[in-house]
Amino acid sequence: MPGRAELSALHAKVAAFEGVVEAGQSTFLQCRRGCDGCCRTARSAWAVEIDHLRTYLDTLPPDRLAALRARRGTPAVVAGERCVFLDDDGGCAAYAARPIICRTHGPAVRTPDDTLSWCGLNFVGLGPEAVAAAVPAASIINLALLDSMLALINARYVAHAGGEARAPLTAALQG
Ligand code: SF4
């Protein structure tokens, strides 16, 4: 299916860039397993990412998959107060296949409107000018560029698979 291999390649690029981010920003980052503030909301993703999640979920033991499907009806997920894949220990049940947006949470990133943004638990006490001065520009992910690559990949996927361009992450759990 067009788009699948390109998405995996993009995941690899983002993973490779994590080292650059770590080297440039680690002094200011509190991100760690179990810190789940980024996951306490409902998220959506591009159709090709939902497909990638489905393929991953198909590899899980049936009882684990059934438990994840049952989460779709829990009050916090229905209310959009937590991601359906957020485990109680703060881990991600779909970590290996999580969408691109989940791979960029936390560190300083440059947003499509050309401002710097980061998780409020990081860069404590620093404003945008101080952050820009403190970290190498080369360690800051450009979300507009990343989003445009992802949109192109998704367009290739949707042209063949059909359907909507984006969907809530819960769509990956439809049986
Ligand atoms: S998919 Fe995983 S990393 Fe992304 S918001 Fe949900 S729990 Fe968090």
Backbone and ligand atoms as CSV (ligand in chain L), in Angstrom:
chain,resi,resn,atom,element,x,y,z
A,1,MET,N,N,0.851,-1.200,0.000
A,1,MET,CA,C,0.000,0.000,0.000
A,1,MET,C,C,0.885,1.248,0.000
A,2,PRO,N,N,0.699,2.143,-0.975
A,2,PRO,CA,C,1.500,3.362,-0.998
A,2,PRO,C,C,1.362,4.149,0.301
A,3,GLY,N,N,2.464,4.680,0.755
A,3,GLY,CA,C,2.475,5.476,1.976
A,3,GLY,C,C,3.011,4.731,3.187
A,4,ARG,N,N,2.819,3.422,3.229
A,4,ARG,CA,C,3.234,2.685,4.431
A,4,ARG,C,C,4.759,2.713,4.614
A,5,ALA,N,N,5.485,2.400,3.558
A,5,ALA,CA,C,6.947,2.367,3.661
A,5,ALA,C,C,7.499,3.767,3.925
A,6,GLU,N,N,6.856,4.766,3.295
A,6,GLU,CA,C,7.328,6.136,3.491
A,6,GLU,C,C,7.117,6.573,4.945
A,7,LEU,N,N,5.996,6.146,5.539
A,7,LEU,CA,C,5.757,6.500,6.946
A,7,LEU,C,C,6.814,5.848,7.840
A,8,SER,N,N,7.131,4.600,7.584
A,8,SER,CA,C,8.166,3.935,8.389
A,8,SER,C,C,9.507,4.651,8.243
A,9,ALA,N,N,9.801,5.111,7.015
A,9,ALA,CA,C,11.052,5.844,6.798
A,9,ALA,C,C,11.044,7.167,7.561
A,10,LEU,N,N,9.882,7.821,7.611
A,10,LEU,CA,C,9.781,9.081,8.354
A,10,LEU,C,C,9.941,8.828,9.858
A,11,HIS,N,N,9.359,7.736,10.337
A,11,HIS,CA,C,9.564,7.371,11.749
A,11,HIS,C,C,11.054,7.206,12.047
A,12,ALA,N,N,11.758,6.561,11.137
A,12,ALA,CA,C,13.192,6.333,11.335
A,12,ALA,C,C,13.959,7.654,11.365
A,13,LYS,N,N,13.556,8.584,10.501
A,13,LYS,CA,C,14.229,9.896,10.486
A,13,LYS,C,C,13.996,10.640,11.793
A,14,VAL,N,N,12.755,10.605,12.268
A,14,VAL,CA,C,12.449,11.293,13.532
A,14,VAL,C,C,13.220,10.636,14.671
A,15,ALA,N,N,13.279,9.310,14.665
A,15,ALA,CA,C,14.020,8.598,15.720
A,15,ALA,C,C,15.503,8.967,15.672
A,16,ALA,N,N,16.046,9.067,14.478
A,16,ALA,CA,C,17.460,9.421,14.348
A,16,ALA,C,C,17.713,10.841,14.848
A,17,PHE,N,N,16.733,11.700,14.655
A,17,PHE,CA,C,16.887,13.093,15.079
A,17,PHE,C,C,16.775,13.249,16.591
A,18,GLU,N,N,16.201,12.231,17.262
A,18,GLU,CA,C,16.057,12.309,18.720
A,18,GLU,C,C,17.407,12.517,19.404
A,19,GLY,N,N,18.438,11.932,18.830
A,19,GLY,CA,C,19.770,12.103,19.397
A,19,GLY,C,C,20.239,13.543,19.321
A,20,VAL,N,N,19.895,14.213,18.219
A,20,VAL,CA,C,20.257,15.622,18.049
A,20,VAL,C,C,19.494,16.475,19.066
A,21,VAL,N,N,18.204,16.164,19.227
A,21,VAL,CA,C,17.386,16.894,20.200
A,21,VAL,C,C,17.945,16.683,21.606
A,22,GLU,N,N,18.245,15.434,21.910
A,22,GLU,CA,C,18.774,15.091,23.237
A,22,GLU,C,C,20.074,15.858,23.506
A,23,ALA,N,N,20.951,15.860,22.513
A,23,ALA,CA,C,22.244,16.527,22.687
A,23,ALA,C,C,22.084,18.029,22.892
A,24,GLY,N,N,21.099,18.613,22.210
A,24,GLY,CA,C,20.951,20.067,22.276
A,24,GLY,C,C,20.066,20.559,23.394
A,25,GLN,N,N,19.157,19.675,23.898
A,25,GLN,CA,C,18.134,20.182,24.815
A,25,GLN,C,C,18.032,19.430,26.142
A,26,SER,N,N,18.762,18.329,26.297
A,26,SER,CA,C,18.536,17.442,27.447
A,26,SER,C,C,18.648,18.167,28.795
A,27,THR,N,N,19.475,19.188,28.873
A,27,THR,CA,C,19.648,19.924,30.122
A,27,THR,C,C,18.324,20.483,30.630
A,28,PHE,N,N,17.413,20.749,29.699
A,28,PHE,CA,C,16.177,21.445,30.056
A,28,PHE,C,C,14.954,20.533,30.062
A,29,LEU,N,N,15.137,19.246,29.744
A,29,LEU,CA,C,13.995,18.343,29.563
A,29,LEU,C,C,13.765,17.462,30.779
A,30,GLN,N,N,12.501,17.317,31.138
A,30,GLN,CA,C,12.100,16.424,32.229
A,30,GLN,C,C,11.431,15.159,31.681
A,31,CYS,N,N,11.320,15.033,30.360
A,31,CYS,CA,C,10.583,13.928,29.745
A,31,CYS,C,C,11.149,12.585,30.195
A,32,ARG,N,N,10.259,11.667,30.596
A,32,ARG,CA,C,10.657,10.324,31.007
A,32,ARG,C,C,9.431,9.429,30.946
A,33,ARG,N,N,9.647,8.132,30.943
A,33,ARG,CA,C,8.533,7.201,30.957
A,33,ARG,C,C,7.690,7.445,32.214
A,34,GLY,N,N,6.401,7.473,32.037
A,34,GLY,CA,C,5.502,7.688,33.171
A,34,GLY,C,C,5.040,9.135,33.286
A,35,CYS,N,N,5.719,10.042,32.589
A,35,CYS,CA,C,5.258,11.430,32.542
A,35,CYS,C,C,4.278,11.493,31.372
A,36,ASP,N,N,2.998,11.544,31.677
A,36,ASP,CA,C,1.989,11.313,30.641
A,36,ASP,C,C,1.115,12.522,30.339
A,37,GLY,N,N,1.579,13.703,30.693
A,37,GLY,CA,C,0.777,14.903,30.449
A,37,GLY,C,C,0.391,15.071,28.993
A,38,CYS,N,N,1.293,14.676,28.086
A,38,CYS,CA,C,1.017,14.817,26.647
A,38,CYS,C,C,-0.102,13.883,26.201
A,39,CYS,N,N,-0.401,12.875,27.002
A,39,CYS,CA,C,-1.342,11.822,26.598
A,39,CYS,C,C,-2.693,11.969,27.276
A,40,ARG,N,N,-2.832,13.019,28.072
A,40,ARG,CA,C,-4.104,13.202,28.784
A,40,ARG,C,C,-5.042,14.082,27.983
A,41,THR,N,N,-5.258,13.659,26.773
A,41,THR,CA,C,-6.184,14.319,25.857
A,41,THR,C,C,-6.509,13.332,24.740
A,42,ALA,N,N,-7.591,13.583,24.030
A,42,ALA,CA,C,-7.894,12.740,22.864
A,42,ALA,C,C,-7.045,13.212,21.690
A,43,ARG,N,N,-6.496,12.283,20.938
A,43,ARG,CA,C,-5.649,12.662,19.813
A,43,ARG,C,C,-6.206,12.082,18.519
A,44,SER,N,N,-5.855,12.747,17.427
A,44,SER,CA,C,-6.201,12.219,16.111
A,44,SER,C,C,-4.912,12.054,15.329
A,45,ALA,N,N,-5.006,11.385,14.188
A,45,ALA,CA,C,-3.808,11.152,13.368
A,45,ALA,C,C,-4.230,11.009,11.917
A,46,TRP,N,N,-3.237,11.072,11.039
A,46,TRP,CA,C,-3.493,10.885,9.621
A,46,TRP,C,C,-3.902,9.425,9.363
A,47,ALA,N,N,-4.663,9.225,8.293
A,47,ALA,CA,C,-5.172,7.887,7.970
A,47,ALA,C,C,-4.047,6.862,7.847
A,48,VAL,N,N,-2.926,7.243,7.257
A,48,VAL,CA,C,-1.818,6.297,7.106
A,48,VAL,C,C,-1.239,5.916,8.466
A,49,GLU,N,N,-1.326,6.816,9.417
A,49,GLU,CA,C,-0.862,6.502,10.777
A,49,GLU,C,C,-1.853,5.580,11.501
A,50,ILE,N,N,-3.136,5.784,11.237
A,50,ILE,CA,C,-4.152,4.884,11.813
A,50,ILE,C,C,-3.942,3.471,11.260
A,51,ASP,N,N,-3.651,3.384,9.969
A,51,ASP,CA,C,-3.377,2.084,9.344
A,51,ASP,C,C,-2.152,1.431,9.995
A,52,HIS,N,N,-1.127,2.231,10.234
A,52,HIS,CA,C,0.102,1.725,10.875
A,52,HIS,C,C,-0.208,1.220,12.286
A,53,LEU,N,N,-1.022,1.967,13.005
A,53,LEU,CA,C,-1.412,1.541,14.349
A,53,LEU,C,C,-2.179,0.220,14.289
A,54,ARG,N,N,-3.103,0.108,13.337
A,54,ARG,CA,C,-3.906,-1.126,13.220
A,54,ARG,C,C,-3.001,-2.334,12.969
A,55,THR,N,N,-2.036,-2.147,12.087
A,55,THR,CA,C,-1.119,-3.252,11.774
A,55,THR,C,C,-0.362,-3.678,13.027
A,56,TYR,N,N,0.051,-2.691,13.835
A,56,TYR,CA,C,0.745,-3.015,15.090
A,56,TYR,C,C,-0.194,-3.715,16.072
A,57,LEU,N,N,-1.387,-3.186,16.205
A,57,LEU,CA,C,-2.330,-3.751,17.174
A,57,LEU,C,C,-2.680,-5.190,16.838
A,58,ASP,N,N,-2.661,-5.526,15.559
A,58,ASP,CA,C,-2.947,-6.907,15.140
A,58,ASP,C,C,-1.897,-7.886,15.656
A,59,THR,N,N,-0.734,-7.377,16.068
A,59,THR,CA,C,0.327,-8.262,16.579
A,59,THR,C,C,0.187,-8.514,18.087
A,60,LEU,N,N,-0.721,-7.798,18.746
A,60,LEU,CA,C,-0.863,-7.942,20.193
A,60,LEU,C,C,-1.644,-9.211,20.536
A,61,PRO,N,N,-1.413,-9.749,21.729
A,61,PRO,CA,C,-2.225,-10.882,22.177
A,61,PRO,C,C,-3.707,-10.489,22.192
A,62,PRO,N,N,-4.588,-11.411,21.841
A,62,PRO,CA,C,-6.024,-11.083,21.741
A,62,PRO,C,C,-6.602,-10.460,23.010
A,63,ASP,N,N,-6.167,-10.917,24.184
A,63,ASP,CA,C,-6.756,-10.346,25.400
A,63,ASP,C,C,-6.308,-8.901,25.621
A,64,ARG,N,N,-5.053,-8.598,25.238
A,64,ARG,CA,C,-4.567,-7.214,25.333
A,64,ARG,C,C,-5.348,-6.319,24.372
A,65,LEU,N,N,-5.555,-6.790,23.165
A,65,LEU,CA,C,-6.301,-6.010,22.176
A,65,LEU,C,C,-7.749,-5.809,22.638
A,66,ALA,N,N,-8.336,-6.836,23.202
A,66,ALA,CA,C,-9.709,-6.714,23.685
A,66,ALA,C,C,-9.789,-5.690,24.811
A,67,ALA,N,N,-8.786,-5.679,25.684
A,67,ALA,CA,C,-8.776,-4.717,26.790
A,67,ALA,C,C,-8.655,-3.286,26.259
A,68,LEU,N,N,-7.836,-3.107,25.229
A,68,LEU,CA,C,-7.697,-1.768,24.638
A,68,LEU,C,C,-9.007,-1.339,23.981
A,69,ARG,N,N,-9.636,-2.273,23.302
A,69,ARG,CA,C,-10.920,-1.925,22.667
A,69,ARG,C,C,-11.955,-1.532,23.716
A,70,ALA,N,N,-11.930,-2.211,24.844
A,70,ALA,CA,C,-12.900,-1.906,25.902
A,70,ALA,C,C,-12.682,-0.509,26.473
A,71,ARG,N,N,-11.427,-0.014,26.385
A,71,ARG,CA,C,-11.140,1.323,26.924
A,71,ARG,C,C,-11.901,2.422,26.197
A,72,ARG,N,N,-12.319,2.156,24.956
A,72,ARG,CA,C,-12.987,3.214,24.193
A,72,ARG,C,C,-14.244,3.711,24.886
A,73,GLY,N,N,-14.822,2.869,25.748
A,73,GLY,CA,C,-16.050,3.261,26.430
A,73,GLY,C,C,-15.837,3.811,27.824
A,74,THR,N,N,-14.582,3.922,28.259
A,74,THR,CA,C,-14.349,4.430,29.613
A,74,THR,C,C,-14.595,5.942,29.657
A,75,PRO,N,N,-15.089,6.433,30.793
A,75,PRO,CA,C,-15.486,7.852,30.868
A,75,PRO,C,C,-14.385,8.834,30.447
A,76,ALA,N,N,-13.141,8.603,30.884
A,76,ALA,CA,C,-12.071,9.565,30.577
A,76,ALA,C,C,-11.773,9.608,29.080
A,77,VAL,N,N,-11.837,8.449,28.422
A,77,VAL,CA,C,-11.589,8.414,26.973
A,77,VAL,C,C,-12.760,9.039,26.229
A,78,VAL,N,N,-13.973,8.695,26.636
A,78,VAL,CA,C,-15.162,9.266,25.994
A,78,VAL,C,C,-15.160,10.789,26.144
A,79,ALA,N,N,-14.719,11.268,27.311
A,79,ALA,CA,C,-14.712,12.718,27.565
A,79,ALA,C,C,-13.510,13.412,26.922
A,80,GLY,N,N,-12.616,12.644,26.298
A,80,GLY,CA,C,-11.445,13.245,25.664
A,80,GLY,C,C,-10.401,13.693,26.656
A,81,GLU,N,N,-10.398,13.062,27.833
A,81,GLU,CA,C,-9.453,13.466,28.888
A,81,GLU,C,C,-8.203,12.604,28.915
A,82,ARG,N,N,-8.174,11.536,28.153
A,82,ARG,CA,C,-6.953,10.739,28.044
A,82,ARG,C,C,-6.990,9.962,26.737
A,83,CYS,N,N,-5.815,9.693,26.227
A,83,CYS,CA,C,-5.688,8.891,25.007
A,83,CYS,C,C,-6.054,7.446,25.327
A,84,VAL,N,N,-6.697,6.799,24.386
A,84,VAL,CA,C,-7.128,5.415,24.591
A,84,VAL,C,C,-5.935,4.475,24.797
A,85,PHE,N,N,-4.751,4.854,24.341
A,85,PHE,CA,C,-3.576,3.983,24.466
A,85,PHE,C,C,-2.747,4.253,25.731
A,86,LEU,N,N,-3.151,5.215,26.525
A,86,LEU,CA,C,-2.394,5.532,27.742
A,86,LEU,C,C,-2.638,4.468,28.808
A,87,ASP,N,N,-1.584,3.743,29.177
A,87,ASP,CA,C,-1.687,2.740,30.231
A,87,ASP,C,C,-1.665,3.420,31.598
A,88,ASP,N,N,-2.136,2.694,32.606
A,88,ASP,CA,C,-2.215,3.284,33.944
A,88,ASP,C,C,-0.842,3.610,34.528
A,89,ASP,N,N,0.212,2.960,34.041
A,89,ASP,CA,C,1.556,3.264,34.551
A,89,ASP,C,C,2.216,4.417,33.787
A,90,GLY,N,N,1.451,5.078,32.922
A,90,GLY,CA,C,1.986,6.209,32.169
A,90,GLY,C,C,2.645,5.809,30.866
A,91,GLY,N,N,2.704,4.523,30.578
A,91,GLY,CA,C,3.274,4.054,29.311
A,91,GLY,C,C,2.255,4.132,28.184
A,92,CYS,N,N,2.737,3.893,26.997
A,92,CYS,CA,C,1.878,3.919,25.806
A,92,CYS,C,C,1.721,2.493,25.289
A,93,ALA,N,N,0.471,2.048,25.179
A,93,ALA,CA,C,0.199,0.681,24.717
A,93,ALA,C,C,0.539,0.495,23.246
A,94,ALA,N,N,0.734,1.594,22.542
A,94,ALA,CA,C,1.039,1.504,21.110
A,94,ALA,C,C,2.347,2.232,20.800
A,95,TYR,N,N,3.266,2.239,21.742
A,95,TYR,CA,C,4.469,3.081,21.645
A,95,TYR,C,C,5.215,2.879,20.320
A,96,ALA,N,N,5.394,1.639,19.917
A,96,ALA,CA,C,6.181,1.363,18.711
A,96,ALA,C,C,5.530,1.917,17.453
A,97,ALA,N,N,4.212,2.127,17.524
A,97,ALA,CA,C,3.482,2.567,16.334
A,97,ALA,C,C,2.818,3.920,16.538
A,98,ARG,N,N,3.206,4.633,17.575
A,98,ARG,CA,C,2.535,5.902,17.895
A,98,ARG,C,C,2.709,6.908,16.750
A,99,PRO,N,N,1.735,7.805,16.616
A,99,PRO,CA,C,1.791,8.785,15.529
A,99,PRO,C,C,2.976,9.755,15.674
A,100,ILE,N,N,3.241,10.447,14.594
A,100,ILE,CA,C,4.337,11.418,14.583
A,100,ILE,C,C,4.149,12.477,15.669
A,101,ILE,N,N,2.929,12.946,15.867
A,101,ILE,CA,C,2.725,14.004,16.865
A,101,ILE,C,C,3.215,13.562,18.242
A,102,CYS,N,N,3.067,12.278,18.539
A,102,CYS,CA,C,3.501,11.763,19.845
A,102,CYS,C,C,5.033,11.675,19.922
A,103,ARG,N,N,5.684,11.680,18.788
A,103,ARG,CA,C,7.141,11.554,18.747
A,103,ARG,C,C,7.823,12.913,18.847
A,104,THR,N,N,7.019,13.978,18.867
A,104,THR,CA,C,7.619,15.322,18.921
A,104,THR,C,C,7.217,16.074,20.180
A,105,HIS,N,N,6.472,15.412,21.065
A,105,HIS,CA,C,6.043,16.082,22.295
A,105,HIS,C,C,7.212,16.336,23.234
A,106,GLY,N,N,7.166,17.445,23.925
A,106,GLY,CA,C,8.124,17.673,25.004
A,106,GLY,C,C,9.183,18.702,24.713
A,107,PRO,N,N,10.114,18.428,23.804
A,107,PRO,CA,C,11.195,19.391,23.561
A,107,PRO,C,C,10.708,20.625,22.811
A,108,ALA,N,N,11.579,21.586,22.683
A,108,ALA,CA,C,11.247,22.784,21.922
A,108,ALA,C,C,11.112,22.423,20.451
A,109,VAL,N,N,10.013,22.851,19.847
A,109,VAL,CA,C,9.784,22.655,18.416
A,109,VAL,C,C,9.392,23.994,17.811
A,110,ARG,N,N,9.627,24.125,16.508
A,110,ARG,CA,C,9.167,25.335,15.824
A,110,ARG,C,C,7.820,25.017,15.182
A,111,THR,N,N,6.791,25.768,15.557
A,111,THR,CA,C,5.436,25.477,15.089
A,111,THR,C,C,5.221,26.059,13.687
A,112,PRO,N,N,4.145,25.633,13.020
A,112,PRO,CA,C,3.877,26.167,11.673
A,112,PRO,C,C,3.696,27.681,11.640
A,113,ASP,N,N,3.332,28.304,12.759
A,113,ASP,CA,C,3.233,29.770,12.749
A,113,ASP,C,C,4.549,30.421,13.184
A,114,ASP,N,N,5.615,29.625,13.140
A,114,ASP,CA,C,6.983,30.111,13.338
A,114,ASP,C,C,7.248,30.621,14.749
A,115,THR,N,N,6.625,29.979,15.728
A,115,THR,CA,C,6.954,30.279,17.120
A,115,THR,C,C,7.547,29.021,17.752
A,116,LEU,N,N,8.238,29.209,18.875
A,116,LEU,CA,C,8.762,28.065,19.603
A,116,LEU,C,C,7.733,27.587,20.604
A,117,SER,N,N,7.616,26.270,20.744
A,117,SER,CA,C,6.665,25.685,21.681
A,117,SER,C,C,7.324,24.487,22.345
A,118,TRP,N,N,6.955,24.209,23.602
A,118,TRP,CA,C,7.501,23.060,24.319
A,118,TRP,C,C,6.554,22.693,25.440
A,119,CYS,N,N,6.726,21.516,26.011
A,119,CYS,CA,C,5.922,21.114,27.165
A,119,CYS,C,C,6.245,22.047,28.328
A,120,GLY,N,N,5.210,22.445,29.064
A,120,GLY,CA,C,5.403,23.376,30.163
A,120,GLY,C,C,6.227,22.831,31.311
A,121,LEU,N,N,6.435,21.501,31.326
A,121,LEU,CA,C,7.277,20.915,32.377
A,121,LEU,C,C,8.756,21.060,32.047
A,122,ASN,N,N,9.050,21.417,30.802
A,122,ASN,CA,C,10.444,21.600,30.378
A,122,ASN,C,C,10.785,23.094,30.302
A,123,PHE,N,N,12.048,23.397,30.235
A,123,PHE,CA,C,12.512,24.794,30.127
A,123,PHE,C,C,11.867,25.667,31.202
A,124,VAL,N,N,11.845,25.146,32.424
A,124,VAL,CA,C,11.156,25.842,33.521
A,124,VAL,C,C,11.728,27.252,33.702
A,125,GLY,N,N,10.839,28.220,33.710
A,125,GLY,CA,C,11.230,29.600,33.964
A,125,GLY,C,C,11.773,30.337,32.755
A,126,LEU,N,N,11.860,29.654,31.602
A,126,LEU,CA,C,12.422,30.300,30.412
A,126,LEU,C,C,11.322,30.679,29.419
A,127,GLY,N,N,11.479,31.807,28.780
A,127,GLY,CA,C,10.585,32.242,27.717
A,127,GLY,C,C,11.179,31.920,26.362
A,128,PRO,N,N,10.447,32.235,25.300
A,128,PRO,CA,C,10.902,31.877,23.946
A,128,PRO,C,C,12.291,32.402,23.587
A,129,GLU,N,N,12.586,33.652,23.971
A,129,GLU,CA,C,13.906,34.204,23.612
A,129,GLU,C,C,15.014,33.475,24.345
A,130,ALA,N,N,14.778,33.148,25.623
A,130,ALA,CA,C,15.795,32.437,26.404
A,130,ALA,C,C,15.986,31.022,25.871
A,131,VAL,N,N,14.892,30.377,25.478
A,131,VAL,CA,C,15.006,29.023,24.932
A,131,VAL,C,C,15.776,29.061,23.604
A,132,ALA,N,N,15.426,30.026,22.759
A,132,ALA,CA,C,16.108,30.136,21.461
A,132,ALA,C,C,17.604,30.373,21.643
A,133,ALA,N,N,17.949,31.102,22.699
A,133,ALA,CA,C,19.362,31.388,22.944
A,133,ALA,C,C,20.077,30.198,23.578
A,134,ALA,N,N,19.295,29.347,24.286
A,134,ALA,CA,C,19.921,28.269,25.063
A,134,ALA,C,C,20.162,26.995,24.264
A,135,VAL,N,N,19.375,26.780,23.239
A,135,VAL,CA,C,19.509,25.504,22.521
A,135,VAL,C,C,19.933,25.749,21.076
A,136,PRO,N,N,20.703,24.827,20.493
A,136,PRO,CA,C,21.099,24.982,19.089
A,136,PRO,C,C,19.876,24.936,18.173
A,137,ALA,N,N,19.800,25.839,17.229
A,137,ALA,CA,C,18.661,25.869,16.303
A,137,ALA,C,C,18.520,24.530,15.571
A,138,ALA,N,N,19.648,23.874,15.346
A,138,ALA,CA,C,19.622,22.605,14.606
A,138,ALA,C,C,18.981,21.477,15.398
A,139,SER,N,N,18.740,21.695,16.693
A,139,SER,CA,C,18.105,20.648,17.502
A,139,SER,C,C,16.598,20.863,17.626
A,140,ILE,N,N,16.081,21.879,16.950
A,140,ILE,CA,C,14.656,22.208,17.060
A,140,ILE,C,C,13.902,21.665,15.845
A,141,ILE,N,N,12.971,20.767,16.085
A,141,ILE,CA,C,12.186,20.177,15.000
A,141,ILE,C,C,11.292,21.246,14.374
A,142,ASN,N,N,11.258,21.246,13.051
A,142,ASN,CA,C,10.403,22.163,12.300
A,142,ASN,C,C,9.098,21.425,11.981
A,143,LEU,N,N,8.054,21.754,12.724
A,143,LEU,CA,C,6.798,21.017,12.563
A,143,LEU,C,C,6.140,21.253,11.204
A,144,ALA,N,N,6.304,22.435,10.639
A,144,ALA,CA,C,5.707,22.698,9.327
A,144,ALA,C,C,6.299,21.752,8.290
A,145,LEU,N,N,7.606,21.546,8.354
A,145,LEU,CA,C,8.273,20.652,7.406
A,145,LEU,C,C,7.827,19.207,7.638
A,146,LEU,N,N,7.796,18.823,8.900
A,146,LEU,CA,C,7.393,17.458,9.238
A,146,LEU,C,C,5.941,17.219,8.814
A,147,ASP,N,N,5.075,18.183,9.094
A,147,ASP,CA,C,3.659,18.038,8.736
A,147,ASP,C,C,3.477,17.956,7.224
A,148,SER,N,N,4.266,18.723,6.485
A,148,SER,CA,C,4.106,18.690,5.027
A,148,SER,C,C,4.557,17.346,4.462
A,149,MET,N,N,5.615,16.760,5.030
A,149,MET,CA,C,6.047,15.429,4.577
A,149,MET,C,C,4.980,14.395,4.898
A,150,LEU,N,N,4.424,14.499,6.092
A,150,LEU,CA,C,3.394,13.546,6.518
A,150,LEU,C,C,2.135,13.696,5.663
A,151,ALA,N,N,1.767,14.916,5.336
A,151,ALA,CA,C,0.576,15.141,4.507
A,151,ALA,C,C,0.766,14.532,3.116
A,152,LEU,N,N,1.968,14.647,2.557
A,152,LEU,CA,C,2.242,14.048,1.243
A,152,LEU,C,C,2.145,12.528,1.308
A,153,ILE,N,N,2.724,11.961,2.345
A,153,ILE,CA,C,2.664,10.507,2.526
A,153,ILE,C,C,1.216,10.056,2.671
A,154,ASN,N,N,0.459,10.819,3.442
A,154,ASN,CA,C,-0.940,10.455,3.662
A,154,ASN,C,C,-1.750,10.578,2.373
A,155,ALA,N,N,-1.458,11.576,1.569
A,155,ALA,CA,C,-2.189,11.761,0.314
A,155,ALA,C,C,-1.980,10.549,-0.593
A,156,ARG,N,N,-0.767,10.027,-0.619
A,156,ARG,CA,C,-0.494,8.820,-1.419
A,156,ARG,C,C,-1.301,7.642,-0.880
A,157,TYR,N,N,-1.352,7.542,0.431
A,157,TYR,CA,C,-2.093,6.435,1.051
A,157,TYR,C,C,-3.592,6.548,0.748
A,158,VAL,N,N,-4.165,7.728,0.997
A,158,VAL,CA,C,-5.613,7.908,0.831
A,158,VAL,C,C,-6.026,7.767,-0.638
A,159,ALA,N,N,-5.151,8.150,-1.557
A,159,ALA,CA,C,-5.479,8.015,-2.975
A,159,ALA,C,C,-5.742,6.557,-3.340
A,160,HIS,N,N,-5.100,5.634,-2.633
A,160,HIS,CA,C,-5.305,4.206,-2.907
A,160,HIS,C,C,-6.313,3.568,-1.955
A,161,ALA,N,N,-6.247,3.947,-0.687
A,161,ALA,CA,C,-7.088,3.280,0.315
A,161,ALA,C,C,-8.454,3.927,0.456
A,162,GLY,N,N,-8.568,5.215,0.061
A,162,GLY,CA,C,-9.821,5.933,0.243
A,162,GLY,C,C,-10.027,6.317,1.705
A,163,GLY,N,N,-11.192,6.832,1.998
A,163,GLY,CA,C,-11.531,7.184,3.375
A,163,GLY,C,C,-11.136,8.601,3.727
A,164,GLU,N,N,-11.283,8.901,5.007
A,164,GLU,CA,C,-11.009,10.248,5.511
A,164,GLU,C,C,-9.510,10.464,5.685
A,165,ALA,N,N,-9.087,11.728,5.618
A,165,ALA,CA,C,-7.665,12.044,5.754
A,165,ALA,C,C,-7.174,11.846,7.183
A,166,ARG,N,N,-8.016,12.171,8.142
A,166,ARG,CA,C,-7.633,12.038,9.554
A,166,ARG,C,C,-8.742,11.330,10.314
A,167,ALA,N,N,-8.378,10.772,11.459
A,167,ALA,CA,C,-9.361,10.089,12.301
A,167,ALA,C,C,-8.857,10.098,13.737
A,168,PRO,N,N,-9.768,9.965,14.709
A,168,PRO,CA,C,-9.315,9.834,16.098
A,168,PRO,C,C,-8.539,8.534,16.266
A,169,LEU,N,N,-7.620,8.508,17.238
A,169,LEU,CA,C,-6.821,7.291,17.448
A,169,LEU,C,C,-7.684,6.086,17.784
A,170,THR,N,N,-8.858,6.323,18.355
A,170,THR,CA,C,-9.748,5.196,18.666
A,170,THR,C,C,-10.152,4.429,17.410
A,171,ALA,N,N,-10.053,5.078,16.236
A,171,ALA,CA,C,-10.415,4.397,14.987
A,171,ALA,C,C,-9.519,3.202,14.722
A,172,ALA,N,N,-8.307,3.241,15.260
A,172,ALA,CA,C,-7.375,2.117,15.052
A,172,ALA,C,C,-7.839,0.863,15.781
A,173,LEU,N,N,-8.784,1.020,16.695
A,173,LEU,CA,C,-9.247,-0.115,17.510
A,173,LEU,C,C,-10.566,-0.688,17.023
A,174,GLN,N,N,-11.051,-0.167,15.885
A,174,GLN,CA,C,-12.293,-0.725,15.364
A,174,GLN,C,C,-12.056,-2.146,14.883
A,175,GLY,N,N,-12.944,-3.061,15.295
A,175,GLY,CA,C,-12.763,-4.467,14.944
A,175,GLY,C,C,-13.276,-4.791,13.559
L,1,SF4,S1,S,-0.605,7.168,21.268
L,1,SF4,FE1,FE,0.688,6.812,23.061
L,1,SF4,S2,S,2.163,8.525,23.086
L,1,SF4,FE2,FE,0.442,9.126,21.737
L,1,SF4,S3,S,-1.005,10.278,23.036
L,1,SF4,FE3,FE,-1.641,8.098,23.038
L,1,SF4,S4,S,-0.647,7.171,24.853
L,1,SF4,FE4,FE,0.404,9.113,24.397
